[in-house]
Amino acid sequence: MKIVLLTFAAAAVLVLSGFRSTLLAQGSNPLEPGDTKKAIYPGITIGYTQSNHTANISSFLPDKDKCPNFSSGSASGFFAGVNYEHFFGEPDKTNSSLVLRVLYSTYPASFTVTGDHMPSAVYYPGKTEPVTEYTTTDNRLEVVYSGVTVDAFYKIMFFKSDFGGLGAYIGPTMDYILTETLDQTMNLIEPQNAQFKKDPSMEYTNNNRTIVLRKGKIPESSSMRFGVKVSLLYEFFTKNGLIIVPHVTYNLGLTRLTTVENWRVDAFQIALDIRYGFSF
């Protein structure tokens, strides 16, 4: 945990040191060319997330030896919120800035482990005696994981023109987790018209073809997630003053999702920042 906190602190220091050095070197007033007014650059952010959960998660049943481990899961999520850019000097001349974002982010995951294809006693609706047939099952773990995200990026432009430029974001990210739930099931895949024999202590759905093994809050889950984001961006300037910044990001998780499992969340993200300069 100390190594994770030191890594997060180092990333934050990198952003702040870049802010301080460029501020001292170039001045702090973001000015438009030929304009003596100050300007602020707020905006909105929207994006797509392909989240990847890596883990070695044991079944949550008491008899874990009879159930598989879930090792890798992924799913599509999204994020949306607001952003603000502070230029270190005159916006048309400087190559660096500080970008802050507050977002709502989702990092869902779907784990699936295929079961055995083996002879079983199959119970059909309306029949009291079982029939021996080959059955196939799978085990699924559906995860809902979402929260409020705060990003602090140092933005560097590699080159700029009158129409835009190529650059990068880098900096720490922090998620305050609001929802952290799971739904673990065993599902009867084949035969198509068969059912599980009901056990009064278990919950069944899907016409008795799905056993709900566990659902609810993830045990021993952490309320905070820390990470580092690295983005490649291209900035477009429009005639009406909008700054449009499409970018691709790798979101590396540094902390574990729970205190008892080696369960981490990374993400590949595609996003769009849109900003506008307001003079005052």
Buried (B, 14 or more C-beta within 10 A) or exposed (E): EEEBEEBBEEBBEBBBEBBEEBBEEBBEEBBBEEEEEBBBBBBBBBBBBBBBBBBEBBBBEEEEEEBBEBEEBBBEBBBEBEBBBBBBBBBBEBBBBBBBBEBEBBBBBBBBBEBEEEEBEBBBEEEEEEEEEEBBBBBBBBBBBBBBBBBBBBBBBEEBEEEBBEBBBBBBBBBEBEEBBBBBBBBBBEBEEBBBEEEEEEEBEEEBBBBBBBEEEBEEBBEEBBBBBBBBBEBEBEEEEEBBBBBBBBBBBBBBBBEEBEBBBBBBBBBBBBBBBEEE
